[in-house]
Amino acid sequence: MYLHHTALRVRPQRLAEAVLVLRECGLADAFSTGTISAICFARPGTCGVQLIEADERPGAHRDRCHVAFLDADPKAASAALARRLRAHGLAVVEGGWSETERWVDIPAVFTDAVIEIFSLPNLPQSARSTPAPPFSPHERRSE
């Protein structure tokens, strides 16, 4: 077995903005089953993210659940992501747990998660977030 995807709950009528957020994070459309609630995004060799519309109120501890991205400079990367999302008219809240663990919240879009950008010790500059080509969800990854 291998991990295929995880799911994020999206507020009703906000799916298009959730798609925009994931594309701005460098994820590419991976596949769709033909239903709007089964849109999946990923980068080659990574776990995918499925978007599911859910009529739920945002949780009080949203920053405990997240989709995490590695970057050599999390503070700069989270600020750049926030700027790009604001340019699309989205309300964004920036925060972090430390200088190497930052998050971007889009409360009008996601009901239960934030976008985390973090760094690991000795993370090379080449680990910066960059868009990647689409991948096939049925393609097995080499170990």
C-alpha positions as CSV (number, residue, x, y, z in Angstrom):
1,M,0.0,0.0,0.0
2,Y,1.0,3.6,-0.4
3,L,-0.7,6.8,0.7
4,H,-2.7,8.3,-2.1
5,H,-4.5,11.4,-0.8
6,T,-6.0,13.3,2.1
7,A,-9.1,15.4,2.0
8,L,-9.9,19.0,3.0
9,R,-13.4,20.3,3.7
10,V,-14.3,23.4,1.7
11,R,-17.1,25.8,2.6
12,P,-20.1,25.7,0.3
13,Q,-19.8,27.7,-2.9
14,R,-16.0,28.2,-2.3
15,L,-14.6,25.2,-4.3
16,A,-13.3,27.4,-7.1
17,E,-11.3,29.5,-4.5
18,A,-10.0,26.3,-2.9
19,V,-8.7,25.1,-6.3
20,L,-7.0,28.5,-6.8
21,V,-5.3,28.2,-3.4
22,L,-3.9,24.7,-4.2
23,R,-2.7,25.9,-7.6
24,E,-1.0,28.9,-6.0
25,C,0.7,26.3,-3.7
26,G,2.2,24.6,-6.7
27,L,-0.2,21.7,-6.9
28,A,-1.4,20.5,-10.3
29,D,-4.8,18.9,-11.1
30,A,-4.2,15.2,-10.7
31,F,-7.6,13.7,-11.5
32,S,-11.3,14.0,-11.2
33,T,-14.0,11.4,-11.0
34,G,-16.4,13.7,-12.8
35,T,-18.0,15.0,-9.6
36,I,-17.1,18.3,-8.2
37,S,-16.4,16.9,-4.8
38,A,-13.7,14.6,-6.0
39,I,-11.2,17.0,-7.5
40,C,-7.7,15.9,-6.5
41,F,-4.4,17.8,-6.7
42,A,-0.8,16.7,-6.2
43,R,2.9,16.9,-7.2
44,P,4.7,14.0,-8.7
45,G,5.7,11.5,-6.0
46,T,3.5,13.1,-3.3
47,C,0.3,12.5,-1.5
48,G,-2.7,14.2,-3.2
49,V,-5.3,16.6,-1.7
50,Q,-9.0,16.0,-2.4
51,L,-11.4,18.9,-2.0
52,I,-14.8,18.1,-0.5
53,E,-17.6,20.7,-0.1
54,A,-19.0,20.6,3.5
55,D,-21.7,22.8,5.0
56,E,-19.9,23.2,8.3
57,R,-18.8,26.1,10.5
58,P,-15.1,26.6,10.7
59,G,-13.5,25.0,13.7
60,A,-12.0,26.9,16.6
61,H,-8.6,25.3,16.3
62,R,-8.1,25.4,12.6
63,D,-4.3,25.7,12.8
64,R,-4.1,22.2,14.3
65,C,-5.1,20.7,10.9
66,H,-3.0,21.7,7.9
67,V,-1.6,20.8,4.5
68,A,2.1,21.2,4.8
69,F,4.7,22.3,2.3
70,L,8.5,22.4,2.6
71,D,10.4,25.5,1.7
72,A,13.9,26.7,2.5
73,D,12.5,30.1,3.7
74,P,9.0,29.5,5.2
75,K,8.5,33.1,6.2
76,A,9.2,34.5,2.7
77,A,7.2,31.7,1.1
78,S,4.1,32.2,3.3
79,A,4.3,36.0,2.8
80,A,4.5,35.4,-1.0
81,L,1.6,33.0,-1.0
82,A,-0.5,35.4,1.1
83,R,0.2,38.2,-1.3
84,R,-0.8,36.1,-4.3
85,L,-4.0,35.0,-2.6
86,R,-4.9,38.6,-1.6
87,A,-4.3,39.6,-5.2
88,H,-7.1,37.2,-6.1
89,G,-9.4,38.9,-3.6
90,L,-9.2,36.3,-0.8
91,A,-9.0,37.3,2.8
92,V,-5.9,35.8,4.4
93,V,-4.6,35.5,7.9
94,E,-0.9,34.8,8.4
95,G,0.7,33.3,11.4
96,G,3.1,30.7,12.6
97,W,4.3,28.5,15.4
98,S,8.0,29.6,14.9
99,E,10.2,31.2,12.3
100,T,10.6,27.9,10.5
101,E,6.9,26.9,10.8
102,R,4.5,29.4,9.2
103,W,0.8,29.1,8.2
104,V,-1.6,30.9,5.9
105,D,-5.3,30.7,6.8
106,I,-8.1,31.3,4.3
107,P,-11.1,31.1,6.6
108,A,-13.7,31.9,4.0
109,V,-12.6,28.9,2.0
110,F,-11.4,26.0,4.2
111,T,-13.5,24.8,7.2
112,D,-10.9,22.8,9.0
113,A,-7.3,23.5,7.8
114,V,-4.6,26.0,7.1
115,I,-1.7,25.9,4.6
116,E,1.5,25.3,6.5
117,I,5.0,26.1,5.1
118,F,7.9,24.8,7.1
119,S,11.6,24.1,6.8
120,L,13.7,21.2,8.1
121,P,17.4,21.6,9.2
122,N,19.7,21.6,6.2
123,L,16.9,21.9,3.7
124,P,18.5,22.8,0.3
125,Q,17.4,25.8,-1.6
126,S,16.1,23.5,-4.3
127,A,13.3,22.5,-2.0
128,R,11.5,25.8,-2.7
129,S,7.8,25.5,-3.6
130,T,7.5,25.4,-7.4
131,P,4.7,24.3,-9.7
132,A,5.0,20.8,-11.0
133,P,3.4,19.0,-13.9
134,P,0.3,16.8,-13.4
135,F,0.8,13.2,-12.3
136,S,-1.2,10.1,-12.7
137,P,-2.8,8.9,-9.4
138,H,-2.6,5.3,-10.7
139,E,1.1,5.5,-11.2
140,R,3.1,3.6,-8.6
141,R,6.1,5.3,-7.1
142,S,9.5,3.6,-6.8
143,E,10.5,3.1,-3.2
